Amino acid sequence: MERIQVLDHLKKIIDEAEGGHISYAEFIELALYHPDYGYYMRETEKIGRAGDFITTSNVSDIFGRIVSKWFSWLVGKHGIEPSVCEIGGGNGRFAKAFMDEWVKNEEKPLSYLIVETSPFHRKLQKEALGSFPGFTQYESIKDIDNFNGLVFSNELFDALPVHVVERKEGNLMEAMVGYQEDQLVEQLVPLTNRAIASFIDENSLRITEGQRIEIPLAMGTMVQEVANLLTSGLVVTIDYGYTAEEWGWPSRKKGSLRGYMNHQMHHSVLENPGRMDITSHIHFDALEKAGKDLGLNSLALLRQDEFLISAGILKELEENYDPNPFSETSRRNRAIRSLVLPTGMSTAFRVLIQEKGLQMNAENLFQQ
């Protein structure tokens, strides 16, 4: 019944749209964020074994604890305000690990803000974090201004709506979403969206015959909101994505748009709208450029394992050895290894660190 309601709602929107189709960006916005039917709005587990996907912060609390220790050092070394604004906090597990570690090591009070659009996730966060005196929730980033401290996100940009373009017979086409025979279908139409064309030109994207690629116009809006939010501090963005050069590799020819449901990957995101996570790889060069244009200066772009090693995660292995393979310490150490080994999930993620108003440089980002 729920699936029929979602499809009926999408059919109505598509029927009323010019040309009888909508962009993938419009579809993704509805499928993920519609207040009644959107995937992130639903009262269901999304992260972890009982959900549809897993994030680094849900592998172990070590991830949040290491970032907390690193930020604590930055606060002491560079005088950064002890405040964190996490955008898209999910189930709150990263925030809890971060704050637990902070309380354990720091006397300075910590202010921790989470911007979260999902009512279900806001409920989970409140349950997990309500006992922390510095914890505050917001539904929109626009509700905050003049923030000083650390703006943090983990797998935020990959969940933003994207347009899809493809070069066919020498011409750039936009893939649109239509409705035929009681199902959603893809339709290619000539590209007329000037904002998409400008993004391709400004970021020097070379799209070869038969190649398709996602164009993240919503990314620019999010970067603008982050830049407006931050007065002084750091922006740490963790996500998976490619540089402009990497987008041109033959292995990227079909793009990266896909869905996840019950930990299974689906190449067609038109299946099960509202019941499936939808994601795509982000454009790191474009993200850096957009930030620089708005006063966010890039300090480092690292693989996640490189970032964690620089932040001191290997010290946790050295200081917490336990020969008992079934102990909590040994389980934690296995989690650490999974985050830094070449075969682990960290090699698929990158960490972009930007600053505003601090006059910092890459050489003093980490403790030597």
Beta strands, then each sheet from edge to edge (+ up, - down):
strand 1: 22-23
strand 2: 83-87
strand 3: 111-115
strand 4: 135-138
strand 5: 147-154
strand 6: 163-168
strand 7: 171-180
strand 8: 183-190
strand 9: 212-215
strand 10: 230-239
strand 11: 241-242
strand 12: 258-261
strand 13: 264-266
strand 14: 277-279
strand 15: 282-283
strand 16: 297-303
strand 17: 350-356
sheet 1: 1+ 7- 6+ 9-
sheet 2: 1+ 7- 8+
sheet 3: 4+ 3+ 2+ 5+ 10+ 17- 16+
sheet 4: 11+ 15+
sheet 5: 13+ 12- 14+
end
